[in-house]
């Protein structure tokens, strides 16, 4: 059994609001410095930088997880994580078909750069990525699970795009098993105030849009990892994420 | 002014008119339900574009006189059924929240 620190909410230069310095290799290198072992790339409504992130992460000794931060039709942010890169890319293609396509205004929102594993720009997304998709909050989890992933509400302690600020409660009926906090100091207050959080697996992640936003190691999982392989660690973490917490 | 009179005056569509005689006092405009829960007052007309089921819970909790859905927002059948069950007045219009607020403000 070994301890693995995670950060499951990071934006790359593909997210319009993220800094262009958030290249796959910069993210992976800073994650190493921050003491993080497992990291998920979760750009707004896209996973197109995940293949590059996988290559970069391997170079820097980080176990990568392919992900996305989905914006639902209600403007709620949902973290979507996939055990396999291919599953994330299939989900990415599906989300593409459910996006509301508005041309990106680079001067206002910033560039949306797609990179390779060496941080070379190999493309860009022409349509604004962060706006609401046509996927509703009551369908989000099932849609992600259909592609083999895990989904849970992002930064529930934030006013902007948090599920509690938007819907007024943490709804039980959508079947989320986990909830993400941005600020770990708010966990106790929220769990007391919102009954439905009590039986949720609480995760903390940095939601970094800039290099300096990548936080030092916080959340962790103790994982049975013998005989060691990154595949095994990732598989075990997904098993934990899918396990229902006793209330 | 009653909810039914408001519906007729502004030619709103009745999605669920459970209590047509309910009196209206003032209004609130907002889509973030945590804000609406804290700010909307009993008897208000609440104008929103949010269509999630939780609008019914928030309307019930705040005791608003009616919900007015702006921009032609449609509710799922199960949301309409819950509104009927909880006896929440829900009206709808193709107009924007701004135009609706201005027109309602003139009337009440």
Interface residues (C-beta under 8 A of the other chain):
Chain A: X74 X136 X137 X138 X159 X164 X165 X166 X167 X168 X169 X171
Chain B: X31 X32 X33 X34 X35 X36 X37 X50 X52 X53 X54 X57 X58
